[in-house]
Amino acid sequence: MVQATEKETYIQSLFAGRIGGALFGKEQGEYKFEKIKRAKRAALATNPGVELIDFGVGEPDEMAFPGVVQALQKEAEKPENRGYADNGIPEFKDAAARYLQKVYGVGNINPATEVLHGIGSKPVLAMFPAVFINPGDVTLMTVPGYPVMGTHTRWYGGEVVNLPLLEQNGFLPDLSALPNDVKKRAKLLYINYPNNPTGAGANKAFFEKVVAFAKENNIVVVHDAAYAALAYGAKPLSFLSVDGAKEVGVEIHSLSKAYNMTGWRLAFVAGNERVVAGFGNVKDNYDSGQFKAIQKAGVYALDHPEITNEITAKYERRLRAMVSVLVKMGFNAKMPAGTFYLYVKMPKGVKGGRRFALADEFSEFLITEKLISTVPWDDAGPYIRFSATFESKGMADEQRVLEEFRKRMSGLQFEF
């Protein structure tokens, strides 16, 4: 055991090894989004009074729609909604099954045994390793991407094998490249389409390959469908709509992005009955369920998918404008299949000026020099993510922000 200093007391020596042990808080790398926040503060301090254009935010810029808010208000006043919800109320599970049928054409879901709610998709993802991972087991994770399931896999003594999302593969993982040893030890496969951060979409052919891969190797598929309803140019697609999908896994739907309900913390898991049961067992030992009034407001939302249609139209309008600006600057920017993100390869440098080796460096350059905030990704090549969730006060202000973006970018000449 590490000897504690007087100042630290004995507590420093007691931290679990999974979060750093006695070195917790001392030798950890700086979290990406903390670096971005620090760079924002410095840029604003150096340029007082200048507006920062924030294309880094990964959450909706508007409130939930009035009907959803009113449903919460109404349900919060009812005494019968005051108690623990445990693993969810039947009304929400029924609404989830209706939603899957109406929006995605998935009609074979039993709400009583194949659906459970979660307090947002993040804790749902965090719990799955507790259901399946023993020391030495493998979770397959796509990168770049949302790392939560991988983090908890390591905490349980498991191993994470990353599947790089490359532009030449349409940002889909190459499952055929995995060695046999990894496939034998793999228990979980995490996929996310439409994908954060790439904006790429999956088609039925890819999902069919995933089902076949999972059956061949006895792997549970966890499809994170947080952005599934935000689709452009095509009908939203569910993994569960593919034959055999329910035999090998589950899908997680979140109300955060599709309904502007990020802070409400509400999601649901649907699919394989045994996988749902395992999740429910673990969840029952973690939380006592989301507030029933929030679940009932969620019922209202799920029964009104036209809300998402309106939200999607806004993001599509913004994304098209952002693509236009970036293309004129030389970026290979294209409309994403879904999400509210643009994922573009960074330039090699500014003509006659600074060179960039990492996306981190380019992102910092945009914040420092142009007060434009983005999110860098270097996991599978140097790329920058622009988000269409910037704040604006109505349509006119939205156009003003986009015009300001164009002006600031037009003064730069990049080399690619």
C-alpha positions as CSV (number, residue, x, y, z in Angstrom):
1,M,0.0,0.0,0.0
2,V,1.3,3.5,-0.9
3,Q,2.3,5.6,2.1
4,A,0.0,8.6,2.4
5,T,1.4,12.0,3.0
6,E,0.0,14.2,5.9
7,K,-1.8,16.4,3.5
8,E,-3.5,13.5,1.5
9,T,-4.4,11.3,4.5
10,Y,-4.9,7.6,4.1
11,I,-7.8,8.0,1.7
12,Q,-5.5,8.5,-1.3
13,S,-4.1,5.0,-0.8
14,L,-7.6,3.3,-0.9
15,F,-8.9,4.2,-4.4
16,A,-9.7,1.2,-6.5
17,G,-7.2,0.2,-9.1
18,R,-9.8,0.5,-11.8
19,I,-9.8,4.3,-11.5
20,G,-6.1,4.7,-10.9
21,G,-5.5,3.4,-7.3
22,A,-3.2,5.5,-5.3
23,L,-2.4,7.6,-8.3
24,F,-6.0,8.7,-8.8
25,G,-6.2,12.3,-9.7
26,K,-2.4,12.6,-10.1
27,E,-1.3,11.0,-13.4
28,Q,-4.5,10.9,-15.5
29,G,-4.6,12.5,-18.9
30,E,-6.8,15.5,-19.3
31,Y,-10.3,14.6,-20.4
32,K,-10.9,15.8,-24.0
33,F,-13.9,18.0,-23.1
34,E,-12.1,19.6,-20.2
35,K,-9.4,20.6,-22.6
36,I,-12.0,22.2,-24.8
37,K,-13.6,24.0,-21.9
38,R,-10.3,25.4,-20.9
39,A,-9.5,26.5,-24.4
40,K,-12.9,28.2,-24.6
41,R,-12.3,30.1,-21.4
42,A,-8.9,31.3,-22.6
43,A,-10.2,32.4,-26.0
44,L,-13.0,34.4,-24.4
45,A,-10.7,36.0,-21.9
46,T,-8.3,37.0,-24.7
47,N,-11.2,38.3,-26.9
48,P,-13.6,40.1,-24.5
49,G,-17.0,40.8,-26.1
50,V,-16.5,38.5,-29.1
51,E,-19.1,35.8,-29.5
52,L,-17.9,32.2,-29.4
53,I,-19.6,30.0,-32.0
54,D,-20.1,26.7,-30.3
55,F,-20.3,23.8,-32.7
56,G,-19.0,21.4,-30.0
57,V,-22.1,20.9,-28.0
58,G,-23.6,17.4,-28.3
59,E,-27.0,18.1,-27.0
60,P,-30.2,19.8,-28.3
61,D,-30.3,23.6,-28.0
62,E,-34.0,23.8,-27.3
63,M,-36.4,22.7,-24.6
64,A,-38.8,19.7,-24.9
65,F,-41.9,20.6,-26.8
66,P,-44.9,22.1,-24.9
67,G,-47.0,19.0,-25.0
68,V,-44.3,16.9,-23.3
69,V,-43.7,19.6,-20.6
70,Q,-47.4,19.9,-19.9
71,A,-47.7,16.1,-19.6
72,L,-45.0,16.2,-17.0
73,Q,-46.7,19.0,-15.1
74,K,-50.0,17.2,-15.1
75,E,-48.5,13.8,-14.0
76,A,-46.2,15.3,-11.3
77,E,-49.3,16.6,-9.5
78,K,-50.8,13.1,-9.1
79,P,-50.1,11.3,-5.8
80,E,-50.0,7.9,-7.4
81,N,-46.8,8.9,-9.3
82,R,-44.8,9.8,-6.2
83,G,-43.3,6.4,-5.4
84,Y,-40.5,4.3,-6.7
85,A,-40.8,3.1,-10.3
86,D,-38.3,0.2,-10.0
87,N,-37.9,-1.3,-13.5
88,G,-40.5,0.9,-15.1
89,I,-44.2,1.4,-15.5
90,P,-46.3,-0.7,-18.0
91,E,-47.6,2.4,-19.8
92,F,-44.1,3.4,-20.8
93,K,-43.1,-0.1,-22.0
94,D,-46.4,-0.3,-24.0
95,A,-45.6,3.1,-25.6
96,A,-42.1,2.0,-26.5
97,A,-43.5,-1.0,-28.4
98,R,-46.0,1.2,-30.2
99,Y,-43.2,3.6,-31.1
100,L,-41.0,0.8,-32.6
101,Q,-44.0,-0.3,-34.7
102,K,-45.0,3.1,-35.9
103,V,-41.6,4.7,-36.6
104,Y,-39.5,1.6,-37.5
105,G,-42.0,-1.0,-38.5
106,V,-40.8,-3.4,-35.7
107,G,-44.0,-5.2,-34.7
108,N,-42.7,-8.3,-32.8
109,I,-41.9,-6.7,-29.5
110,N,-43.6,-8.0,-26.3
111,P,-43.6,-4.9,-24.0
112,A,-44.0,-7.1,-20.9
113,T,-40.9,-9.1,-21.4
114,E,-38.8,-7.5,-24.1
115,V,-38.8,-3.8,-23.0
116,L,-37.3,-2.0,-20.0
117,H,-36.7,1.7,-19.3
118,G,-33.4,3.2,-18.4
119,I,-32.5,6.5,-16.7
120,G,-30.9,7.7,-20.0
121,S,-28.9,5.5,-22.4
122,K,-25.6,6.2,-20.6
123,P,-26.3,4.1,-17.5
124,V,-27.9,1.5,-19.7
125,L,-24.6,1.1,-21.5
126,A,-22.7,1.2,-18.3
127,M,-24.7,-1.8,-16.9
128,F,-24.3,-4.2,-19.8
129,P,-20.8,-5.3,-18.9
130,A,-22.1,-6.2,-15.4
131,V,-24.6,-8.6,-17.1
132,F,-22.1,-10.4,-19.3
133,I,-18.4,-9.6,-18.7
134,N,-16.1,-11.8,-16.6
135,P,-12.3,-11.2,-16.4
136,G,-10.7,-12.0,-19.7
137,D,-13.9,-11.6,-21.7
138,V,-13.9,-9.2,-24.7
139,T,-16.2,-6.3,-25.6
140,L,-15.9,-5.1,-29.3
141,M,-16.2,-1.3,-29.5
142,T,-16.4,0.9,-32.5
143,V,-14.0,3.9,-32.5
144,P,-14.3,6.8,-32.5
145,G,-17.4,6.6,-30.4
146,Y,-19.1,6.7,-27.0
147,P,-16.7,4.9,-24.6
148,V,-18.9,4.1,-21.6
149,M,-19.5,0.4,-22.2
150,G,-15.7,-0.1,-22.8
151,T,-14.8,1.7,-19.6
152,H,-17.1,-0.6,-17.5
153,T,-15.8,-3.6,-19.4
154,R,-12.3,-2.8,-18.1
155,W,-13.6,-2.2,-14.6
156,Y,-14.9,-5.8,-14.6
157,G,-11.6,-7.2,-15.7
158,G,-12.6,-7.5,-19.4
159,E,-10.7,-6.5,-22.5
160,V,-11.8,-3.9,-25.0
161,V,-11.0,-4.5,-28.7
162,N,-11.5,-1.5,-30.8
163,L,-13.0,-1.6,-34.3
164,P,-11.8,1.5,-36.2
165,L,-14.4,3.3,-38.3
166,L,-12.7,4.3,-41.5
167,E,-13.9,6.5,-44.3
168,Q,-13.1,4.0,-47.0
169,N,-15.4,1.5,-45.3
170,G,-18.3,4.0,-45.0
171,F,-17.5,4.3,-41.3
172,L,-18.7,0.7,-40.7
173,P,-16.6,-1.7,-38.7
174,D,-14.8,-4.5,-40.5
175,L,-15.9,-7.5,-38.5
176,S,-14.0,-9.9,-40.8
177,A,-10.7,-8.5,-39.7
178,L,-11.0,-9.9,-36.2
179,P,-8.6,-12.7,-35.3
180,N,-10.2,-16.0,-34.1
181,D,-8.8,-15.7,-30.6
182,V,-10.7,-12.4,-30.1
183,K,-13.9,-13.8,-31.6
184,K,-13.8,-16.7,-29.2
185,R,-13.5,-14.5,-26.2
186,A,-15.9,-11.7,-27.4
187,K,-19.2,-11.5,-25.6
188,L,-20.5,-8.0,-26.5
189,L,-20.5,-6.0,-29.7
190,Y,-21.3,-2.3,-29.4
191,I,-22.5,-0.5,-32.6
192,N,-24.2,2.9,-33.0
193,Y,-26.0,4.0,-36.1
194,P,-26.6,6.7,-37.2
195,N,-23.2,7.1,-35.7
196,N,-21.7,9.6,-33.3
197,P,-19.4,11.2,-34.3
198,T,-19.2,10.3,-38.0
199,G,-22.9,10.8,-38.9
200,A,-22.7,7.6,-41.0
201,G,-25.7,5.4,-41.4
202,A,-26.1,1.6,-41.6
203,N,-28.3,-0.3,-44.0
204,K,-30.1,-3.6,-43.7
205,A,-27.3,-5.4,-45.4
206,F,-24.8,-4.3,-42.7
207,F,-27.2,-5.2,-39.9
208,E,-27.7,-8.6,-41.5
209,K,-24.0,-9.2,-41.5
210,V,-23.9,-8.2,-37.8
211,V,-26.7,-10.8,-37.0
212,A,-24.8,-13.5,-38.9
213,F,-21.5,-12.6,-37.2
214,A,-23.2,-12.6,-33.7
215,K,-24.8,-16.0,-34.3
216,E,-21.6,-17.6,-35.7
217,N,-19.6,-16.3,-32.7
218,N,-22.1,-16.4,-29.8
219,I,-22.0,-12.7,-29.3
220,V,-24.6,-10.3,-27.9
221,V,-25.2,-7.2,-30.0
222,V,-26.0,-3.9,-28.3
223,H,-27.2,-1.3,-30.8
224,D,-27.1,2.2,-29.4
225,A,-29.9,3.9,-31.4
226,A,-29.7,7.2,-29.7
227,Y,-29.8,9.1,-33.0
228,A,-31.8,6.6,-35.0
229,A,-34.8,8.8,-35.5
230,L,-32.7,11.8,-36.7
231,A,-32.3,10.5,-40.3
232,Y,-31.9,12.5,-43.5
233,G,-33.0,11.3,-47.0
234,A,-34.3,7.9,-45.8
235,K,-36.7,6.4,-43.4
236,P,-35.2,5.7,-39.9
237,L,-33.9,2.2,-39.6
238,S,-33.9,-0.1,-36.6
239,F,-31.6,-3.0,-36.0
240,L,-34.6,-4.9,-34.7
241,S,-36.3,-4.7,-38.1
242,V,-33.7,-7.2,-39.5
243,D,-34.6,-10.9,-39.4
244,G,-32.8,-12.6,-36.5
245,A,-31.8,-9.4,-34.7
246,K,-33.9,-10.2,-31.7
247,E,-32.2,-13.6,-31.4
248,V,-28.8,-12.0,-30.9
249,G,-29.3,-8.6,-29.1
250,V,-31.0,-5.5,-28.1
251,E,-31.4,-1.9,-29.2
252,I,-31.3,1.2,-26.9
253,H,-33.5,4.2,-27.7
254,S,-33.1,7.5,-26.0
255,L,-35.5,10.4,-25.8
256,S,-32.7,12.9,-25.4
257,K,-31.8,13.7,-29.0
258,A,-35.1,12.9,-30.8
259,Y,-37.3,14.8,-28.4
260,N,-35.0,17.5,-26.9
261,M,-35.2,15.6,-23.5
262,T,-31.5,15.4,-22.7
263,G,-31.8,16.4,-19.0
264,W,-34.9,14.3,-18.5
265,R,-32.9,11.0,-18.5
266,L,-35.2,8.6,-20.2
267,A,-34.5,5.7,-22.5
268,F,-35.5,2.1,-23.2
269,V,-34.0,-1.2,-24.1
270,A,-35.9,-3.5,-26.4
271,G,-35.1,-6.9,-28.0
272,N,-34.0,-10.3,-26.8
273,E,-35.9,-11.4,-23.7
274,R,-33.0,-13.0,-21.9
275,V,-30.7,-10.0,-22.5
276,V,-33.5,-7.6,-21.3
277,A,-34.0,-9.8,-18.2
278,G,-30.3,-9.7,-17.4
279,F,-30.2,-6.0,-17.8
280,G,-33.3,-5.7,-15.5
281,N,-31.6,-7.8,-12.8
282,V,-28.5,-5.6,-12.8
283,K,-30.6,-2.4,-13.0
284,D,-32.7,-3.4,-10.1
285,N,-29.5,-3.3,-8.0
286,Y,-28.4,0.1,-9.3
287,D,-31.5,2.3,-9.2
288,S,-35.2,2.5,-8.3
289,G,-36.4,3.7,-11.6
290,Q,-37.0,7.1,-13.2
291,F,-39.8,9.3,-11.7
292,K,-43.1,8.0,-13.0
293,A,-44.3,11.4,-14.1
294,I,-41.2,11.6,-16.4
295,Q,-42.0,8.2,-17.8
296,K,-45.6,9.3,-18.5
297,A,-44.4,12.4,-20.2
298,G,-42.2,10.0,-22.2
299,V,-45.4,8.1,-23.2
300,Y,-46.7,11.4,-24.6
301,A,-43.5,12.0,-26.6
302,L,-43.3,8.4,-28.0
303,D,-46.9,8.7,-29.1
304,H,-46.1,11.9,-31.0
305,P,-43.2,11.1,-33.3
306,E,-44.1,14.2,-35.4
307,I,-42.2,16.1,-32.8
308,T,-39.0,14.4,-34.0
309,N,-39.9,15.3,-37.6
310,E,-39.9,19.0,-36.7
311,I,-36.6,18.7,-34.9
312,T,-35.0,16.8,-37.7
313,A,-36.1,19.4,-40.2
314,K,-34.3,22.1,-38.2
315,Y,-31.0,20.1,-38.0
316,E,-31.1,19.3,-41.7
317,R,-31.5,22.9,-42.5
318,R,-28.5,23.9,-40.4
319,L,-26.3,21.0,-41.5
320,R,-26.9,21.8,-45.2
321,A,-25.8,25.4,-44.5
322,M,-22.7,24.2,-42.6
323,V,-21.8,21.8,-45.4
324,S,-21.9,24.6,-47.9
325,V,-19.5,26.7,-45.9
326,L,-17.0,23.9,-45.3
327,V,-17.1,22.7,-48.9
328,K,-16.2,26.2,-50.1
329,M,-13.2,26.0,-47.8
330,G,-12.0,22.8,-49.3
331,F,-13.3,20.3,-46.7
332,N,-14.8,17.0,-48.0
333,A,-18.0,17.7,-46.1
334,K,-21.2,15.8,-46.9
335,M,-24.7,15.6,-45.4
336,P,-24.7,12.9,-42.8
337,A,-27.1,10.0,-42.9
338,G,-28.3,11.0,-39.5
339,T,-27.4,12.6,-36.1
340,F,-26.8,16.3,-35.9
341,Y,-23.0,16.1,-36.6
342,L,-20.6,16.7,-39.4
343,Y,-17.4,14.7,-39.3
344,V,-14.7,16.1,-41.6
345,K,-11.0,15.3,-42.0
346,M,-8.8,18.1,-40.7
347,P,-6.5,20.0,-43.1
348,K,-2.8,19.5,-43.0
349,G,-2.3,23.2,-42.3
350,V,-2.9,26.8,-43.2
351,K,-1.3,28.0,-46.4
352,G,1.9,29.8,-45.4
353,G,1.2,29.2,-41.8
354,R,0.6,26.6,-39.0
355,R,0.8,22.9,-39.6
356,F,-1.4,20.3,-37.8
357,A,-0.4,16.8,-36.8
358,L,-3.5,16.0,-34.7
359,A,-7.2,17.0,-34.7
360,D,-6.6,18.2,-31.2
361,E,-4.2,20.9,-32.6
362,F,-6.6,22.0,-35.3
363,S,-9.6,22.2,-32.9
364,E,-7.5,24.3,-30.6
365,F,-6.5,26.6,-33.5
366,L,-10.1,27.2,-34.4
367,I,-11.0,28.1,-30.9
368,T,-8.0,30.3,-30.3
369,E,-7.9,32.1,-33.7
370,K,-11.5,32.2,-34.8
371,L,-13.5,31.5,-31.6
372,I,-15.2,28.5,-33.2
373,S,-15.5,25.5,-30.9
374,T,-15.5,21.9,-32.3
375,V,-14.7,18.4,-31.0
376,P,-11.5,16.7,-32.2
377,W,-11.2,12.9,-32.8
378,D,-7.9,11.2,-33.5
379,D,-9.0,7.6,-32.8
380,A,-9.1,6.5,-36.5
381,G,-7.4,9.4,-38.3
382,P,-7.5,13.2,-37.5
383,Y,-11.1,14.4,-37.8
384,I,-13.2,17.3,-36.5
385,R,-16.8,17.1,-35.4
386,F,-19.1,20.0,-36.0
387,S,-22.5,20.0,-34.2
388,A,-25.7,21.7,-35.5
389,T,-27.0,22.2,-32.0
390,F,-25.6,25.7,-31.6
391,E,-27.9,28.0,-29.6
392,S,-29.9,30.6,-31.5
393,K,-32.9,32.8,-30.7
394,G,-35.2,31.9,-33.6
395,M,-34.6,31.5,-37.4
396,A,-33.2,34.9,-38.0
397,D,-30.6,34.5,-35.3
398,E,-29.8,31.0,-36.6
399,Q,-29.0,32.6,-40.0
400,R,-26.9,35.2,-38.3
401,V,-24.8,32.6,-36.5
402,L,-24.3,30.6,-39.8
403,E,-23.3,33.8,-41.6
404,E,-20.8,34.6,-38.9
405,F,-19.4,31.1,-39.3
406,R,-19.0,31.7,-43.0
407,K,-17.2,35.1,-42.5
408,R,-14.7,33.7,-39.9
409,M,-13.9,30.7,-42.0
410,S,-13.6,32.6,-45.3
411,G,-10.4,34.3,-44.1
412,L,-8.6,31.0,-44.0
413,Q,-6.8,29.1,-46.8
414,F,-6.2,25.5,-45.9
415,E,-4.0,22.8,-47.4
416,F,-5.5,19.3,-47.5
